[in-house]
Amino acid sequence: MGIKLYEDYASKYFKRTVRKAKLNERIHFHTLRHSFASRLIQKGASVFVVKELPGHEDIKTTQI
C-alpha cells in the first residue's frame, strides 16, 4: 500500500527539512532531481535514458 505525495507537499516538506538541518537555503527539491540526473550521466548512463527518468520532453533540457 503506497502513499501518493503531491509535488507541492513534498517540496515544502523538503524545504522545512533543509531549514531545520541549517543547510544552504539555495537547496530546493528540484536540486535532488538535477543531482540525480547529473550523477547518472557522470557514471556513464546514456543521456537518452536519463532524459526519460525526470520526464524531460526535450533532450536539451537533460543536457543542461
PDB file with one MODEL, atoms N, CA, C and O in Angstrom:
MODEL        1
ATOM      1  N   MET A   1       0.858  -1.174   0.000  1.00  0.00           N
ATOM      2  CA  MET A   1       0.000   0.000   0.000  1.00  0.00           C
ATOM      3  C   MET A   1       0.903   1.236   0.000  1.00  0.00           C
ATOM      4  O   MET A   1       1.710   1.410   0.913  1.00  0.00           O
ATOM      5  N   GLY A   2       0.776   2.086  -1.006  1.00  0.00           N
ATOM      6  CA  GLY A   2       1.598   3.282  -1.108  1.00  0.00           C
ATOM      7  C   GLY A   2       0.830   4.537  -0.755  1.00  0.00           C
ATOM      8  O   GLY A   2      -0.399   4.556  -0.702  1.00  0.00           O
ATOM      9  N   ILE A   3       1.585   5.560  -0.522  1.00  0.00           N
ATOM     10  CA  ILE A   3       1.001   6.867  -0.220  1.00  0.00           C
ATOM     11  C   ILE A   3       1.335   7.792  -1.380  1.00  0.00           C
ATOM     12  O   ILE A   3       2.493   7.882  -1.790  1.00  0.00           O
ATOM     13  N   LYS A   4       0.340   8.473  -1.905  1.00  0.00           N
ATOM     14  CA  LYS A   4       0.568   9.409  -3.000  1.00  0.00           C
ATOM     15  C   LYS A   4       1.011  10.744  -2.408  1.00  0.00           C
ATOM     16  O   LYS A   4       0.307  11.341  -1.594  1.00  0.00           O
ATOM     17  N   LEU A   5       2.188  11.202  -2.829  1.00  0.00           N
ATOM     18  CA  LEU A   5       2.696  12.502  -2.385  1.00  0.00           C
ATOM     19  C   LEU A   5       2.501  13.519  -3.494  1.00  0.00           C
ATOM     20  O   LEU A   5       2.862  13.278  -4.646  1.00  0.00           O
ATOM     21  N   TYR A   6       1.942  14.629  -3.143  1.00  0.00           N
ATOM     22  CA  TYR A   6       1.781  15.691  -4.113  1.00  0.00           C
ATOM     23  C   TYR A   6       3.059  16.513  -4.160  1.00  0.00           C
ATOM     24  O   TYR A   6       3.711  16.722  -3.136  1.00  0.00           O
ATOM     25  N   GLU A   7       3.415  16.981  -5.356  1.00  0.00           N
ATOM     26  CA  GLU A   7       4.672  17.699  -5.558  1.00  0.00           C
ATOM     27  C   GLU A   7       4.812  18.876  -4.602  1.00  0.00           C
ATOM     28  O   GLU A   7       5.882  19.077  -4.027  1.00  0.00           O
ATOM     29  N   ASP A   8       3.761  19.649  -4.423  1.00  0.00           N
ATOM     30  CA  ASP A   8       3.822  20.827  -3.558  1.00  0.00           C
ATOM     31  C   ASP A   8       4.116  20.422  -2.112  1.00  0.00           C
ATOM     32  O   ASP A   8       4.912  21.067  -1.430  1.00  0.00           O
ATOM     33  N   TYR A   9       3.471  19.354  -1.654  1.00  0.00           N
ATOM     34  CA  TYR A   9       3.695  18.879  -0.284  1.00  0.00           C
ATOM     35  C   TYR A   9       5.140  18.419  -0.112  1.00  0.00           C
ATOM     36  O   TYR A   9       5.804  18.793   0.854  1.00  0.00           O
ATOM     37  N   ALA A  10       5.620  17.612  -1.043  1.00  0.00           N
ATOM     38  CA  ALA A  10       6.986  17.090  -0.957  1.00  0.00           C
ATOM     39  C   ALA A  10       8.001  18.222  -0.984  1.00  0.00           C
ATOM     40  O   ALA A  10       8.976  18.205  -0.232  1.00  0.00           O
ATOM     41  N   SER A  11       7.775  19.208  -1.849  1.00  0.00           N
ATOM     42  CA  SER A  11       8.687  20.342  -1.972  1.00  0.00           C
ATOM     43  C   SER A  11       8.740  21.159  -0.680  1.00  0.00           C
ATOM     44  O   SER A  11       9.817  21.524  -0.211  1.00  0.00           O
ATOM     45  N   LYS A  12       7.574  21.438  -0.117  1.00  0.00           N
ATOM     46  CA  LYS A  12       7.533  22.228   1.125  1.00  0.00           C
ATOM     47  C   LYS A  12       8.120  21.455   2.300  1.00  0.00           C
ATOM     48  O   LYS A  12       8.809  22.035   3.140  1.00  0.00           O
ATOM     49  N   TYR A  13       7.854  20.158   2.367  1.00  0.00           N
ATOM     50  CA  TYR A  13       8.394  19.330   3.439  1.00  0.00           C
ATOM     51  C   TYR A  13       9.923  19.283   3.337  1.00  0.00           C
ATOM     52  O   TYR A  13      10.630  19.381   4.340  1.00  0.00           O
ATOM     53  N   PHE A  14      10.411  19.132   2.109  1.00  0.00           N
ATOM     54  CA  PHE A  14      11.854  19.107   1.880  1.00  0.00           C
ATOM     55  C   PHE A  14      12.483  20.425   2.325  1.00  0.00           C
ATOM     56  O   PHE A  14      13.519  20.426   2.989  1.00  0.00           O
ATOM     57  N   LYS A  15      11.859  21.548   1.961  1.00  0.00           N
ATOM     58  CA  LYS A  15      12.398  22.862   2.325  1.00  0.00           C
ATOM     59  C   LYS A  15      12.427  23.040   3.842  1.00  0.00           C
ATOM     60  O   LYS A  15      13.400  23.572   4.377  1.00  0.00           O
ATOM     61  N   ARG A  16      11.390  22.608   4.538  1.00  0.00           N
ATOM     62  CA  ARG A  16      11.396  22.678   6.012  1.00  0.00           C
ATOM     63  C   ARG A  16      12.543  21.856   6.591  1.00  0.00           C
ATOM     64  O   ARG A  16      13.193  22.269   7.551  1.00  0.00           O
ATOM     65  N   THR A  17      12.781  20.695   6.001  1.00  0.00           N
ATOM     66  CA  THR A  17      13.852  19.826   6.474  1.00  0.00           C
ATOM     67  C   THR A  17      15.220  20.468   6.233  1.00  0.00           C
ATOM     68  O   THR A  17      16.108  20.375   7.080  1.00  0.00           O
ATOM     69  N   VAL A  18      15.389  21.114   5.089  1.00  0.00           N
ATOM     70  CA  VAL A  18      16.638  21.824   4.782  1.00  0.00           C
ATOM     71  C   VAL A  18      16.884  22.913   5.821  1.00  0.00           C
ATOM     72  O   VAL A  18      17.994  23.053   6.336  1.00  0.00           O
ATOM     73  N   ARG A  19      15.844  23.679   6.122  1.00  0.00           N
ATOM     74  CA  ARG A  19      15.990  24.755   7.115  1.00  0.00           C
ATOM     75  C   ARG A  19      16.287  24.195   8.504  1.00  0.00           C
ATOM     76  O   ARG A  19      17.142  24.715   9.220  1.00  0.00           O
ATOM     77  N   LYS A  20      15.585  23.145   8.873  1.00  0.00           N
ATOM     78  CA  LYS A  20      15.784  22.533  10.184  1.00  0.00           C
ATOM     79  C   LYS A  20      17.216  22.013  10.338  1.00  0.00           C
ATOM     80  O   LYS A  20      17.794  22.078  11.423  1.00  0.00           O
ATOM     81  N   ALA A  21      17.780  21.500   9.244  1.00  0.00           N
ATOM     82  CA  ALA A  21      19.146  20.981   9.255  1.00  0.00           C
ATOM     83  C   ALA A  21      20.182  22.096   9.097  1.00  0.00           C
ATOM     84  O   ALA A  21      21.388  21.850   9.108  1.00  0.00           O
ATOM     85  N   LYS A  22      19.683  23.332   8.948  1.00  0.00           N
ATOM     86  CA  LYS A  22      20.544  24.511   8.778  1.00  0.00           C
ATOM     87  C   LYS A  22      21.475  24.381   7.554  1.00  0.00           C
ATOM     88  O   LYS A  22      22.652  24.739   7.591  1.00  0.00           O
ATOM     89  N   LEU A  23      20.891  23.857   6.487  1.00  0.00           N
ATOM     90  CA  LEU A  23      21.622  23.748   5.233  1.00  0.00           C
ATOM     91  C   LEU A  23      21.421  25.019   4.410  1.00  0.00           C
ATOM     92  O   LEU A  23      20.619  25.880   4.771  1.00  0.00           O
ATOM     93  N   ASN A  24      22.136  25.127   3.333  1.00  0.00           N
ATOM     94  CA  ASN A  24      22.054  26.281   2.450  1.00  0.00           C
ATOM     95  C   ASN A  24      20.621  26.473   1.943  1.00  0.00           C
ATOM     96  O   ASN A  24      20.008  25.537   1.432  1.00  0.00           O
ATOM     97  N   GLU A  25      20.100  27.676   2.087  1.00  0.00           N
ATOM     98  CA  GLU A  25      18.728  28.000   1.655  1.00  0.00           C
ATOM     99  C   GLU A  25      18.525  27.841   0.149  1.00  0.00           C
ATOM    100  O   GLU A  25      17.391  27.764  -0.322  1.00  0.00           O
ATOM    101  N   ARG A  26      19.614  27.793  -0.597  1.00  0.00           N
ATOM    102  CA  ARG A  26      19.503  27.658  -2.048  1.00  0.00           C
ATOM    103  C   ARG A  26      19.222  26.219  -2.481  1.00  0.00           C
ATOM    104  O   ARG A  26      19.028  25.957  -3.668  1.00  0.00           O
ATOM    105  N   ILE A  27      19.200  25.294  -1.533  1.00  0.00           N
ATOM    106  CA  ILE A  27      18.891  23.898  -1.843  1.00  0.00           C
ATOM    107  C   ILE A  27      17.368  23.744  -1.909  1.00  0.00           C
ATOM    108  O   ILE A  27      16.655  24.055  -0.954  1.00  0.00           O
ATOM    109  N   HIS A  28      16.893  23.263  -3.047  1.00  0.00           N
ATOM    110  CA  HIS A  28      15.467  23.056  -3.275  1.00  0.00           C
ATOM    111  C   HIS A  28      15.221  21.604  -3.664  1.00  0.00           C
ATOM    112  O   HIS A  28      16.163  20.872  -3.967  1.00  0.00           O
ATOM    113  N   PHE A  29      13.974  21.192  -3.658  1.00  0.00           N
ATOM    114  CA  PHE A  29      13.614  19.837  -4.048  1.00  0.00           C
ATOM    115  C   PHE A  29      14.105  19.540  -5.464  1.00  0.00           C
ATOM    116  O   PHE A  29      14.551  18.431  -5.755  1.00  0.00           O
ATOM    117  N   HIS A  30      14.019  20.534  -6.334  1.00  0.00           N
ATOM    118  CA  HIS A  30      14.478  20.366  -7.717  1.00  0.00           C
ATOM    119  C   HIS A  30      15.961  20.042  -7.767  1.00  0.00           C
ATOM    120  O   HIS A  30      16.420  19.382  -8.699  1.00  0.00           O
ATOM    121  N   THR A  31      16.723  20.501  -6.766  1.00  0.00           N
ATOM    122  CA  THR A  31      18.157  20.212  -6.696  1.00  0.00           C
ATOM    123  C   THR A  31      18.390  18.703  -6.689  1.00  0.00           C
ATOM    124  O   THR A  31      19.356  18.222  -7.283  1.00  0.00           O
ATOM    125  N   LEU A  32      17.518  17.960  -6.024  1.00  0.00           N
ATOM    126  CA  LEU A  32      17.656  16.498  -5.983  1.00  0.00           C
ATOM    127  C   LEU A  32      17.506  15.893  -7.375  1.00  0.00           C
ATOM    128  O   LEU A  32      18.269  15.007  -7.759  1.00  0.00           O
ATOM    129  N   ARG A  33      16.534  16.370  -8.118  1.00  0.00           N
ATOM    130  CA  ARG A  33      16.322  15.868  -9.485  1.00  0.00           C
ATOM    131  C   ARG A  33      17.540  16.128 -10.348  1.00  0.00           C
ATOM    132  O   ARG A  33      18.002  15.249 -11.076  1.00  0.00           O
ATOM    133  N   HIS A  34      18.056  17.352 -10.257  1.00  0.00           N
ATOM    134  CA  HIS A  34      19.217  17.732 -11.058  1.00  0.00           C
ATOM    135  C   HIS A  34      20.435  16.897 -10.668  1.00  0.00           C
ATOM    136  O   HIS A  34      21.153  16.392 -11.532  1.00  0.00           O
ATOM    137  N   SER A  35      20.660  16.758  -9.379  1.00  0.00           N
ATOM    138  CA  SER A  35      21.818  15.993  -8.893  1.00  0.00           C
ATOM    139  C   SER A  35      21.722  14.527  -9.313  1.00  0.00           C
ATOM    140  O   SER A  35      22.716  13.924  -9.715  1.00  0.00           O
ATOM    141  N   PHE A  36      20.524  13.962  -9.217  1.00  0.00           N
ATOM    142  CA  PHE A  36      20.304  12.571  -9.605  1.00  0.00           C
ATOM    143  C   PHE A  36      20.673  12.359 -11.075  1.00  0.00           C
ATOM    144  O   PHE A  36      21.432  11.448 -11.408  1.00  0.00           O
ATOM    145  N   ALA A  37      20.132  13.203 -11.941  1.00  0.00           N
ATOM    146  CA  ALA A  37      20.397  13.072 -13.378  1.00  0.00           C
ATOM    147  C   ALA A  37      21.884  13.304 -13.686  1.00  0.00           C
ATOM    148  O   ALA A  37      22.473  12.590 -14.497  1.00  0.00           O
ATOM    149  N   SER A  38      22.476  14.293 -13.041  1.00  0.00           N
ATOM    150  CA  SER A  38      23.893  14.596 -13.276  1.00  0.00           C
ATOM    151  C   SER A  38      24.785  13.430 -12.884  1.00  0.00           C
ATOM    152  O   SER A  38      25.712  13.084 -13.615  1.00  0.00           O
ATOM    153  N   ARG A  39      24.513  12.822 -11.735  1.00  0.00           N
ATOM    154  CA  ARG A  39      25.322  11.697 -11.268  1.00  0.00           C
ATOM    155  C   ARG A  39      25.183  10.491 -12.200  1.00  0.00           C
ATOM    156  O   ARG A  39      26.164   9.794 -12.459  1.00  0.00           O
ATOM    157  N   LEU A  40      23.989  10.246 -12.697  1.00  0.00           N
ATOM    158  CA  LEU A  40      23.811   9.130 -13.634  1.00  0.00           C
ATOM    159  C   LEU A  40      24.667   9.318 -14.876  1.00  0.00           C
ATOM    160  O   LEU A  40      25.328   8.387 -15.336  1.00  0.00           O
ATOM    161  N   ILE A  41      24.649  10.531 -15.413  1.00  0.00           N
ATOM    162  CA  ILE A  41      25.429  10.802 -16.616  1.00  0.00           C
ATOM    163  C   ILE A  41      26.923  10.723 -16.313  1.00  0.00           C
ATOM    164  O   ILE A  41      27.690  10.203 -17.124  1.00  0.00           O
ATOM    165  N   GLN A  42      27.342  11.230 -15.161  1.00  0.00           N
ATOM    166  CA  GLN A  42      28.755  11.142 -14.770  1.00  0.00           C
ATOM    167  C   GLN A  42      29.210   9.688 -14.647  1.00  0.00           C
ATOM    168  O   GLN A  42      30.373   9.373 -14.900  1.00  0.00           O
ATOM    169  N   LYS A  43      28.298   8.815 -14.261  1.00  0.00           N
ATOM    170  CA  LYS A  43      28.626   7.393 -14.097  1.00  0.00           C
ATOM    171  C   LYS A  43      28.478   6.605 -15.396  1.00  0.00           C
ATOM    172  O   LYS A  43      28.651   5.386 -15.402  1.00  0.00           O
ATOM    173  N   GLY A  44      28.159   7.289 -16.495  1.00  0.00           N
ATOM    174  CA  GLY A  44      28.143   6.636 -17.791  1.00  0.00           C
ATOM    175  C   GLY A  44      26.784   6.270 -18.353  1.00  0.00           C
ATOM    176  O   GLY A  44      26.711   5.623 -19.398  1.00  0.00           O
ATOM    177  N   ALA A  45      25.713   6.663 -17.697  1.00  0.00           N
ATOM    178  CA  ALA A  45      24.377   6.367 -18.237  1.00  0.00           C
ATOM    179  C   ALA A  45      24.136   7.192 -19.502  1.00  0.00           C
ATOM    180  O   ALA A  45      24.629   8.312 -19.630  1.00  0.00           O
ATOM    181  N   SER A  46      23.393   6.635 -20.403  1.00  0.00           N
ATOM    182  CA  SER A  46      23.057   7.322 -21.649  1.00  0.00           C
ATOM    183  C   SER A  46      22.166   8.531 -21.364  1.00  0.00           C
ATOM    184  O   SER A  46      21.213   8.442 -20.590  1.00  0.00           O
ATOM    185  N   VAL A  47      22.483   9.644 -21.987  1.00  0.00           N
ATOM    186  CA  VAL A  47      21.668  10.848 -21.812  1.00  0.00           C
ATOM    187  C   VAL A  47      20.236  10.600 -22.288  1.00  0.00           C
ATOM    188  O   VAL A  47      19.298  11.222 -21.791  1.00  0.00           O
ATOM    189  N   PHE A  48      20.073   9.700 -23.241  1.00  0.00           N
ATOM    190  CA  PHE A  48      18.734   9.394 -23.763  1.00  0.00           C
ATOM    191  C   PHE A  48      17.911   8.604 -22.736  1.00  0.00           C
ATOM    192  O   PHE A  48      16.693   8.769 -22.655  1.00  0.00           O
ATOM    193  N   VAL A  49      18.566   7.762 -21.967  1.00  0.00           N
ATOM    194  CA  VAL A  49      17.887   7.021 -20.895  1.00  0.00           C
ATOM    195  C   VAL A  49      17.565   7.969 -19.746  1.00  0.00           C
ATOM    196  O   VAL A  49      16.450   7.966 -19.224  1.00  0.00           O
ATOM    197  N   VAL A  50      18.543   8.775 -19.356  1.00  0.00           N
ATOM    198  CA  VAL A  50      18.362   9.715 -18.247  1.00  0.00           C
ATOM    199  C   VAL A  50      17.254  10.713 -18.560  1.00  0.00           C
ATOM    200  O   VAL A  50      16.528  11.128 -17.656  1.00  0.00           O
ATOM    201  N   LYS A  51      17.112  11.099 -19.802  1.00  0.00           N
ATOM    202  CA  LYS A  51      16.066  12.032 -20.234  1.00  0.00           C
ATOM    203  C   LYS A  51      14.674  11.551 -19.830  1.00  0.00           C
ATOM    204  O   LYS A  51      13.811  12.357 -19.481  1.00  0.00           O
ATOM    205  N   GLU A  52      14.462  10.255 -19.877  1.00  0.00           N
ATOM    206  CA  GLU A  52      13.140   9.690 -19.592  1.00  0.00           C
ATOM    207  C   GLU A  52      12.812   9.688 -18.090  1.00  0.00           C
ATOM    208  O   GLU A  52      11.644   9.801 -17.719  1.00  0.00           O
ATOM    209  N   LEU A  53      13.805   9.563 -17.242  1.00  0.00           N
ATOM    210  CA  LEU A  53      13.561   9.439 -15.796  1.00  0.00           C
ATOM    211  C   LEU A  53      12.865  10.653 -15.188  1.00  0.00           C
ATOM    212  O   LEU A  53      11.875  10.483 -14.477  1.00  0.00           O
ATOM    213  N   PRO A  54      13.346  11.875 -15.441  1.00  0.00           N
ATOM    214  CA  PRO A  54      12.625  13.024 -14.889  1.00  0.00           C
ATOM    215  C   PRO A  54      11.474  13.481 -15.780  1.00  0.00           C
ATOM    216  O   PRO A  54      10.750  14.414 -15.434  1.00  0.00           O
ATOM    217  N   GLY A  55      11.305  12.816 -16.937  1.00  0.00           N
ATOM    218  CA  GLY A  55      10.191  13.144 -17.822  1.00  0.00           C
ATOM    219  C   GLY A  55      10.446  14.336 -18.732  1.00  0.00           C
ATOM    220  O   GLY A  55       9.510  15.020 -19.144  1.00  0.00           O
ATOM    221  N   HIS A  56      11.711  14.584 -19.044  1.00  0.00           N
ATOM    222  CA  HIS A  56      12.013  15.692 -19.952  1.00  0.00           C
ATOM    223  C   HIS A  56      11.510  15.365 -21.359  1.00  0.00           C
ATOM    224  O   HIS A  56      11.699  14.251 -21.847  1.00  0.00           O
ATOM    225  N   GLU A  57      10.877  16.330 -21.997  1.00  0.00           N
ATOM    226  CA  GLU A  57      10.408  16.134 -23.367  1.00  0.00           C
ATOM    227  C   GLU A  57      11.522  16.381 -24.369  1.00  0.00           C
ATOM    228  O   GLU A  57      11.579  15.731 -25.413  1.00  0.00           O
ATOM    229  N   ASP A  58      12.408  17.320 -24.052  1.00  0.00           N
ATOM    230  CA  ASP A  58      13.470  17.715 -24.970  1.00  0.00           C
ATOM    231  C   ASP A  58      14.823  17.304 -24.398  1.00  0.00           C
ATOM    232  O   ASP A  58      15.111  17.575 -23.232  1.00  0.00           O
ATOM    233  N   ILE A  59      15.648  16.658 -25.202  1.00  0.00           N
ATOM    234  CA  ILE A  59      16.972  16.218 -24.768  1.00  0.00           C
ATOM    235  C   ILE A  59      17.838  17.386 -24.315  1.00  0.00           C
ATOM    236  O   ILE A  59      18.733  17.212 -23.489  1.00  0.00           O
ATOM    237  N   LYS A  60      17.574  18.578 -24.853  1.00  0.00           N
ATOM    238  CA  LYS A  60      18.350  19.770 -24.469  1.00  0.00           C
ATOM    239  C   LYS A  60      18.167  20.110 -22.984  1.00  0.00           C
ATOM    240  O   LYS A  60      19.089  20.612 -22.342  1.00  0.00           O
ATOM    241  N   THR A  61      16.997  19.839 -22.453  1.00  0.00           N
ATOM    242  CA  THR A  61      16.749  20.073 -21.029  1.00  0.00           C
ATOM    243  C   THR A  61      17.637  19.165 -20.190  1.00  0.00           C
ATOM    244  O   THR A  61      18.201  19.596 -19.185  1.00  0.00           O
ATOM    245  N   THR A  62      17.757  17.924 -20.598  1.00  0.00           N
ATOM    246  CA  THR A  62      18.591  16.962 -19.869  1.00  0.00           C
ATOM    247  C   THR A  62      20.057  17.346 -19.963  1.00  0.00           C
ATOM    248  O   THR A  62      20.807  17.180 -19.001  1.00  0.00           O
ATOM    249  N   GLN A  63      20.466  17.852 -21.102  1.00  0.00           N
ATOM    250  CA  GLN A  63      21.875  18.195 -21.320  1.00  0.00           C
ATOM    251  C   GLN A  63      22.333  19.398 -20.507  1.00  0.00           C
ATOM    252  O   GLN A  63      23.535  19.626 -20.375  1.00  0.00           O
ATOM    253  N   ILE A  64      21.416  20.157 -19.968  1.00  0.00           N
ATOM    254  CA  ILE A  64      21.793  21.285 -19.125  1.00  0.00           C
ATOM    255  C   ILE A  64      22.472  20.754 -17.891  1.00  0.00           C
ATOM    256  O   ILE A  64      22.880  21.532 -17.028  1.00  0.00           O
TER     257      ILE A  64
ENDMDL
END
